[in-house]
């Protein structure tokens, strides 16, 4: 009997040791050596991903030899872990299910040896069929690389288009003057070289607005944190503002009611205003986000001329700020939870409709301009980057860079036309008589569908 008890005790002791070893091993697996100063990130190689696609994912910033597993919910996306190379990089393909829901999907990136984790959003878009082409006459002209924005002058009967190619140092940039009917270039100028630089960079032009009272064209020099003014007549330089007057300048609007030119700067919630006659800086303000821990990053800027109110959308917070055009005081701040990557904003002053286009969520939000109440949330296509309202047709036009479309949407959220916009549509401009101009970018100099300006005119009924 004593031998039997001793044998049992020995087996229990052995089992206890084995269980402790197993728990210890599991603990070591779950709480192994953590990565220090982890900088791993994953990006999709394609800017547009649809259900059923095979997507290449690229990883950077990992530690050499780390193994990486991707999870969406409890589903492992890569059957075998990927291993970071000597430079901390990897690439691999993931199959998107054919029934994947449109939207932003959080994917957990789990690294091991040493352990780390990060989450990135994998956006699934859908394709909207083209429609409504029979309603319009469309004329196109290929211009130069890097088209960015277009402005229309009624006084000069001309279009002004900005173009800039590549990242700093930007050495190729032009301000173009066009005939609004033929779309032919009638004048052009390359901005001056940046003072104090020896690498050939110029004051590249991006945002553009016209002042028909003083006969000027205003542009933002985004890469050099400043603004410049040119003469509409011959594109001669009137004034180049000093570097730093506007961090990462985005959009411009001319407020003839208050004789001001307003500009938005993406960096730090910045807005500045200039006297349209003296060209002096008269207002410099910073708008804070109402989202805790976030920064309001102004993108597009638009104006309700009759009311003297400015509207701008923040890129990362889904907020729209309403400013008083005379004082710069914040009048209202709206937040739209379904707006991810807000870039475009437009106002229908008579119908009291606010339009917000979002690149990250592919949608156009239509809201009550006085209360911020969301009236319609419209899917318009991958990468919606700009929206403008046409008072003649009462339609909002959205340029969707990823989808390659110009979409016309009515006040009730109905898509009345979805037009081919060529490669990477970037900006759209209604002129108030039903005519709409749009510019797009390209995949390179040989891309025949890029670097175009479009004149979209409604057919006579």
MIFITI-192642 format. One record per residue: residue in one letter; x, y, z of N, C-alpha, C in turn. Coordinates in pm, whole numbers, plus 50000, padded with zeros to 5 digits. Layout:
! MIFITI-192642
AXYZXYZXYZ/...
! end
This chain:
! MIFITI-192642
X500834987950000500005000050000500875012750000/X501945012050084502835023450092503525025849957/X503925014849887504555016049757503605022349656/X502285018549663501285023949571501135039049591/X501065043349720500945057649748502175065249700/X503335059249722504555065849678504575067349527/X504105056849457504065057349312503125068349263/X501965069249329500995079649292501575093649316/X502265094849433502855107949464503885111749358/X504665102049314505675104749214505035109149082/X503925102249045503245105848919502625119748929/X502015122649046501415135949065502475146849063/X503615143849126504695153649126505205156148984/X505335145448907505805146748769504805154648686/X503495151748707502455158948634502465173748670/X502665176348801502715190248846503875197648782/X505035191048777506205197248714505945199748566/X505295190248497505005191648355504035203248330/X502995204048418502035215048402502695228548423/X503555229348525504255241948550505145245648433/X505785235448376506645238048260505815242948143/X504635236748123503775240748012503275254948030/X502835258148155502375271648182503505281648162/X504705277748207505845286548190506155288848044/X506055278247964506315279747822505285288647757/X503985286447794502925294847737503125309347777/X503525311247903503765324847947504895331447872/X505915323347845507045328947770506625332647629/X505745324247568505275327347433504435340047431/X503585341647531502695353247534503395365847579/X504445364347661505125375947715506645374547697/X507005372247572508415371547539509035385447534/X510255386047480510965398747473510225408647384/X509765420047438509065429847354510045437947271/X509575442447155510385451147071510465464947134/X511635470947127511845484347182511905494347067/X511195505447083511155515946981510705510346847/X509585502946850509065496246731508505506446633/X508865505446506508425514846403507815507746283/X507395495446302506825487846191505535493846138/X505385493546006504185498745941503915490445817/X502645489345782502225481645664501355490445577/X501605490145445500815497745349500455488845231/X499305491645172498905484645050499585491044931/X500065482844837500725488044718499745495044626/X498495491044627497485497044540496685507644616/X496425519344554495645529644622494155526344630/X493715517344544492295513544542492195498344553/X491435493644652491255479444675489775476444674/X489385466144600487985462244593487825447844639/X486585444244677486285430544718486685420844606/X487365410044643487795400144547489205402344494/X489815413844524491165416844475492225409044551/X493335406344483494545401744550495425413944571/X495785416744695496445429144731497855426344778/X498805433944725500175433244775500315442844892/X500825437645004501065445745123502575446645146/X503035458645177504445461045199504695465545342/X505665459145408506015462745544507365469545549/X507485479845633508745486945654508915489745803/X510155491945845510415495845983510425484546082/X510405471946035510455460546125511905457146157/X512105448846257513445444546289513785432346205/X515015431546153515405420146070515095406846139/X514445397946064514125384846115512795383846188/X512155394946218510825394246281509855387046191/X509045378446249507985371946173506695379746194/X505905380846089504735389646090503485381946047/X502445383046128501155376946097500085387846098/X499185387446000498115397245990496785390746027/X495985398146106494685393046148493615403546126/X492495399346068491295407646061490265400746148/X489995406846265489175399846363489935387546412/X489335375546400490015363246438490565355746317/X490445361846199490895355346076492335359046044/X493175348846025494565351145985494585353245834/X495185364145789495155367645647496305361345568/X497435359045633498545352445565498775338745630/X498605328345552498645314745606499975311645674/X501065316545616502375314945675502915328845711/X503505330145831504045343345869505095348145768/X505125361245746506145367345661507325371345750/X508525371145692509735374245768510395386845713/X510685396245804511345408645763512775405645720/X513225412145612514575409945562515595418145640/X516815418445590517895425445661517645440245675/X516785445845590516445460045598515125462445671/X514565452045731513305453445805512095454745716/X512175449345593511075450245498510515436345465/X509295436345420508705424145364507595428045269/X507205418745185506025420545101505325407145087/X504025407845071503245395645053501875399045000/X501195388944948499865390944890498775385644983/X497675392844985496495388945064495295388744972/X494495378644981493265377544902492115383744979/X491475393844921490305400144982489065392044946/X488265388045043487065380145011486135387444916/X485465379844832484555385744733483365392644799/X483045388544922481905394544991482345404745096/X483595409645086484075419445184483235432045180/X482905437245294482055449145306482895461645277/X482315471045205482975483745177483225491345306/X484425496645320484745504645439486175502445482/X486515507945598487865506945652487915495645753/X488785485945728488885474045812490165474345894/X490075474146027491285473946109491975460346101/X493235460346063494015448046054495125448646157/X495225438346241496255437546343497515431346281/X498615438446294499915433546248500655428246372/X500805415146381501415409046499502825404346463/X503825410246529505215406646504505745398346621/X506685389446590507295380946693508805380646676/X509475378846791510955377546795511665390046743/X511625401146812510885403746936509425407346910/X508615407047017507165408647004506755423246990/X505765425546903505195438946885503885437546809/X503105448046809501845447946733501475462146696/X500795463546582500295476446537499045473746455/X498195483846441496955482446364496995492046246/X496615487346127496455496346013495095493945949/X494585504345884493285503445819493435499145674/X492755488545637492715483945498491365488145441/X491395497945349490135503345297489655495345176/X488415490845183487795483745071486815493345004/X487025495744875486155504644798485295496444702/X484345503044640483535496444538483455505344415/X483125499244306483075506544179481655510744148/X481505523644118480205528644073480225529543921/X479215524443853479215525043707479105539343657/X479725542043542479595555143480478165557143434/X477715569543438476325572543399476215587243365/X475175590643292474835604643266475665611743163/X476535604643091477385611242992476575618142883/X475385612942856474545618742751474025632542788/X474185636542912473695649642957474685660842931/X475935657342895476995667342887477785666542757/X478315677942719479365678742617480685680742690/X481635671942663482905672342735484045674942637/X484835685142664486015688542585487245687142674/X488325681042622489535679542702490755685042628/X491755688742704493035692642647494145688342741/X495175682142686496315677942768497245689742785/X497615692642910498435704342939499855700242979/X500205701943105501545698643154501405689343273/X502505683543316502455674443429502155681743560/X501495674543651501305679543786500185689443804/X499125688943721498015698343737497435697143877/X497105708543934496635708344072495255714544090/X495105727444056493815734144071493565743343951/X492285747443938491885756543831490985767343890/X491145779743843490295790943882489805797943757/X488655804543767488045811243652487875826143682/X488305834443587488105848843597487075853143495/X485975858743544484955864143454485445876943390/X486185885043466486665897843414487665895943301/X488565886343315489585883843213489145873543110/X487985867243136487505856443050488615846143029/X489125841143141490275832043136490225822043250/X490905810843229491145801143334492605802443377/X492855799543506494215799343558494435785843625/X495475778843582495725765243628497125764443689/X497215757843804498515755643868499005741543840/X500335740043835500945726943813502275726343886/X502535715143950503815712844019504085697944018/X505345694143992505695680143973506635675444084/X506245664644148507135657844241507225663944379/X508135658344456508375662744593509615671644599/X509775678644711510915687744721512245680544700/X513175687244633513035700744577512255700544445/X511145708144439510325708744318510955718844222/X511375713844107512025722444007511155724843884/X510005718043877509125719243761507745723743806/X507385735943773506095741643814505725752843719/X504415754443693503945765143605502595770343650/X502385783143625501065789243633500645791943489/X499505786243449499025787143312497775795843303/X497655802943192496435810443160495835804043035/X494525800843040493875793542933492665800842880/X492365798442753491075802542696490015793042751/X488925798142810487945789342874487105781042777/X487105784642648486325777042549487205766842478/X488335771142425489205762142350490135754142442/X490345759142563491245752942661492715753842619/X493005762742525494385764542481495115774142574/X496415771842593497245780342678497515793642607/X497215804742675497455817942618498625825142683/X499025820542802500195826242870500645816142975/X501915816743011502445807643112503665813743177/X503925809743301505095814643372505575803843467/X506895802743478507515794043578507885802643698/X507485798643819507825806743937509335808343955/X509705818744025511115821444050511725810744140/X513055809444133513745800244222513655805244366/X513615795544458513485798844599514765805544649/X514595816744715515745824344764516565816144862/X517875816744845518775810144938519005795344912/X518385789844806518545775644774519435774244651/X520185763244646521105760944534520755748444455/X519595742344485519225729844418518225731844304/X517985744344265517105747044152515635747044184/X515265745544311513835745244345513185758844320/X511915758244281511145770444254509995771544351/X509395783544356508205785544439507005778844370/X506955765744381505945757944310504535762044352/X503605762244253502255767244277501265755644287/X500315756944380499335746344406497905751944410/X497505757844522496175763944529496125776744447/X494905780244397494785792144313493405798444330/X493365811844327492105819344331492315832444258/X491245838044201491355850444125490655861944198/X491255873644187490695886044239490395894944118/X489115895344078488735903043960488635917943988/X488585921944112488545936144145489905942544122/X490955935544167492315940944155493125934644042/X492495925343968493155919443853494325910243886/X494225903344000495325894744045494955880044048/X495985871744048495845857444071496665854044195/X496045847644292496725843544415497015828544409/X498195824644456498565810544460499215807244593/X499105794544634499845789744751501105782644702/X502225785644767503485778544744503635768444858/X502915757444847502745748044957504065743145014/X504975739144927506225732944974507145742845046/X506935755645024507795765745086507045774545184/X505845770045225505105776445333504835791245309/X504425794345186504175808445156503115810045048/X502955822445002501905826444908502515836244809/X501965836644687502425846344588501235852244513/X501455864044453500425871044375500985874144237/X500185871044134500565873743994499495882543930/X499865889443823498925897743748498165888843651/X496845890343646496035882443553496425885043408/X496755897343375496965901143235498125893943171/X499285893843234500475888143172501225878343262/X500645875143378501235865743475502565870643532/X502775883643530503965889143594503785888643746/X504895886543817504845885443963504585898944026/X503575899544112503245911744185503915911644322/X503805900144392504425899244525504665884644561/X505865882044611506205869044667506375870844817/X505485864844895505565866245040506715857945095/X507185861845212508305855045275507925840845318/X508905832145316508715818545361508235818445506/X507245810045534506715808645669505435816245696/X504975824245600503745831745622502535822645635/X502605810645573501505801045580502055786945571/X502065779345680502615765745677501765756545590/X502395750245494501775740445405500445745745350/X500525757045282499325763545228498515754345140/X497215755245154496315746345080495455754244982/X494365760245030493385766744944493345781844968/X492785788944869492595803444877491185806944833/X490615817244896489355823144848489465838244857/X488845845044761488855859744759487485864544805/X487475872144914486255877544972486165892344936/X485495895244825485395909144780484545917544875/X483655911344949482795918645043483635925345151/X484635918245201485495923645307486885927145256/X487065926745123488345930245059489505922045117/X489265909145134490275900445192490515888245104/X491705883045114492035870145053492415860745167/X491655850045183491885840445289492605828145235/X493445822345317494155810045279494185800445397/X494065787545366494155777045470495515770445462/X496065766945578497345760045584497205747245664/X497585736145605497365723245671498075722445805/X499225728445818499985727145942499405735146056/X498995728346162498655735046287497375742846290/X496395739546207495105746446212495165760946173/X496025764346079496335778346047495465783945934/X495015796445955494345804345852494975818245855/X495175823945735495675837645727494815845545629/X494795858645648494045867445559494935879045518/X494795883345391495565894445337494595905145289/X495005917545297494245928345236494415927045085/X493285926245012493355923544868493955935244790/X493935947244847494465958944778495925961644814/X496215962144943497585965244987498485953044988/X497885941244983498605928444985499365926245116/X498885932345223499505930645354498765919945434/X499505912745516498905902945606498125910245715/X496825906945728495995913845825495385904545930/X495495891645909494905882246005495715869546006/X495995864346125496735851946142496115844646261/X495425833846233494705827146342494885812046336/X494715805946451494805791446463493495786146518/X492935776146452491695769946495492015756746563/X491535755046683491785742746758490685732646730/X491055719946729490075709246715489295707646844/X488035703646832487235700746950487315686046987/X488115678446912488345664346944489575663447034/X489415657647148490495657347247491735650547190/X492865657347206494125651647163494395652647015/X493495658746937493665659746793493955674246751/X494475675646630494775688646573493905690946449/X493325702746439492525705846321493465709146206/X493405701046099494275702945984493495707745864/X493385720945841492525726245735492935721445596/X491935717645519492165713845379491455724145291/X490405719845220489725729045129489095740745205/X488915751745133488355763845190487335769345091/X486135772745140485125778345052484415789745124/X483675797745047483115810045100481645811545063/X480835814945162479475819645140479575834845129/X479595839845004479905853844981478855863245042/X477595859545029476545868345080476605869645232/X476845858545299476875858745446478245862145501/X479275861745417480625864545464481155853845557/X480805841245530481245830145615482185821045537/X483255816845604484215807445546483985793545604/X484205783545520484065769645563485345762045527/X485825754145622486985745645595486825732345667/X487365721745608487255708345665488615703945715/X488625696845829489855691445885490105677345835/X491355674345801491675661645738491435649645829/X491855650445954491875638446037490775637546141/X489975648146156489005648346265487545647746221/X487265649046092485885649146046485145661846084/X485885672546112485275685046155485205695046040/X484185703646044484075715145955483945727546042/X484815737346019484745749746094484095760546009/X483295768946072482675780446007483285792946070/X483915801345987484585813346035483885825845984/X483935836346062483455849346018484515855345926/X484105858845803485055863745704485665877245737/X484995885045821485495898345855486465898045972/X486195889346071486995889246193487835876646211/X487475865846141488155853146159487685845446280/X486695850646351486195843746471485485830746432/X485645820546517484955807846493483475809646523/X482655807346422481215808646437480605795446482/X481015784246415480495771046449481545760546417/X481395749046480482235737546448481345725246448/X481305718446333480525706146320481475694346310/X481035682746359481825670546342480945659746282/X481495653046179480765642546108481515629346125/X481015620246210481725607746239481985598946117/X481155599846014481355591245897482355596945798/X482885608945826483895615045739485285610845786/X485975603445701487345599245731488265604745622/X489205613045660490065619245560489335630045482/X488665639045553487925649745487488855659245413/X488555661945286489405670645206488615681945141/X487435678745086486675688645013485495693845092/X485145706645071483965712545135483355722745040/X482025723045037481295732544953480025736745024/X479495748344984478305753745048477275757744942/X476025754244967474885759244890474215769744978/X474495782544956474025792745049472515794545049/X471865792444935470415793944930469705781744987/X470135770044949469505757744997469955753745135/X470965761045191471515758445323471955743845336/X472755739745238473315726345238474835727345244/X475435719145328476875718145340477305704745282/X478335704845197478815692645132480255690045175/X480525677645220481865674045265482295661245194/X483425661845123483955650245051485135644445128/X485155631145138486175624545221486935614045142/X488235615445138489075606145065489185592645136/X489185592945269489365580545344488145571845351/X486965577745336485725569945344484925570045215/X485475576245109484885575644974483485581544967/X483135590645055481745595145061481595610145052/X480365614245025479965628145028478865629545132/X479135637145237478145639745340477445652845307/X476115652445306475285664445284474605667545417/X474845679645468474325683245600473615696645596/X472785698945696472175711945716473275721845753/X473405732445677474515741745696474405749845825/X473225750145886473025758046007473145749746134/X472745736846125472735728546245473785717346241/X474275714146121475195703046109474515689546102/X473205689146100472485676346092472775669645959/X473185656945965473465649545842472145645845775/X472005649945649470795647145572470975635145481/X472155633945422472445622945330473915619445339/X474205606645325475585601845323475725593145198/X476435598245097476415592444963477785586444930/X477815573844890479065567844842479285572744700/X480445579444676480685585444544481875579444470/X482665570944537483785564844467485085566444543/X486055558044508487315557444581488075570644577/X488445575444694489305587144703488655600244664/X487515603444723486845616244693487675627644751/X488245636144664489195646244710488695660544704/X487655663244629487215677244618485735677544584/X485045687744632483645689844598483415704744578/X482585708144480482205722044454480735722444416/X480055733144455478625734344430478355743844314/X477485739544222477095747844108475735754044136/X475645767144156474355773544186473375773144069/X473895771243947473005771043830472205758043825/X472875746843837472195733743828471755728643964/X472205734944070471945730444208472545716644234/X473645713744166474325700944184475695703144248/X476095693344329477465693044381478265683544294/X479465687844256480345679544173481535674944256/X481775661744254482825655744335483885649544245/X485145653144269486265646844199486795635644288/X486775623244236487265611644312488525606444246/X489625608444314490935605644255491145590744228/X490785582244322490985567944303490065561944199/X488815566344201487825560944106488005566543966/X488635578343954488795584643823487495590243769/X486675595943857485355600643816485055614743867/X484125621243795483505633743838482025630443858/X481555631743980480205627344015479325639244049/X478155640143984477185650744011476105645344104/X475885652344216474955647844319473975659044350/X472675655744358471695666144389471525667744539/X470695677244579470535680744720469925669544801/X469255660044734468635648744804469545636544809/X470785638244766471725627244773471665617644657/X470995621444550470905612744432472055615644336/X472695605244287473725606744185473045608044050/X473195619743987472535622043859473475619843742/X474795619243770475775616143666477065611743733/X477725601943673479035597443720479925596543596/X480725607043575481435608943449482885604443458/X483425600143346484835596743337485665609343359/X486565608943458487395620443488488845618543451/X489155607543378490545604843343491315599843463/X492645600643455493505595943563493565605943678/X493305601443796493495609143919492885623143915/X491565624643901490945638043910491325644644042/X491645657544038492155664144158491355676344200/X490675682944105489985695444139488845697544041/X487775703744090486615706344006486115720344037/X485655727443930485265741443945484045744743860/X482865746343919481725751943846481885767043834/X481495772643720481645787043699480345794743720/X479265787743753478015794543786476995794943675/X477395790743554476445790543442476125776343398/X476485766643480476265752543446477515745643395/X478515753443352479765747743303480665744043421/X481325732643408482225727943513483585724843450/X484655729143517486005725843473486615716343575/X487435707043526488115697643615489515695243564/X490465693343655491825689743617492205676643684/X493095669143618493545656543676495055655343667/X495585645843742497005642943741497245630943650/X498465625643654498795614543565499685604543636/X499855593043571500805583043620502205585443566/X502365595543484503645598643423503435605943292/X504525610443234504445618643113503785611442997/X503835598142994503265590642882501785587142901/X501215590743014499815587643043498905597142963/X498235591842862497395600142775496095604542842/X495705597942950494465601543019494715610643139/X495975614743158496295623343269496745637143224/X496965646043321497415659743294496465667143200/X495175665043221494155670843134493315681243207/X492785690643130491715698943178490465695143101/X489335694543173488055690943113487095702543123/X486375704943015485275714443016484005706143003/X483185706043108481975698043113480785707643106/X480105707442992478995716842972477695709042951/X476625712743020475345705843003474785708042863/X474265697642805473655698942671472355706742682/X472085714342577470815721942574469655712342566/X468635715142644467465706142645466465710642539/
! end
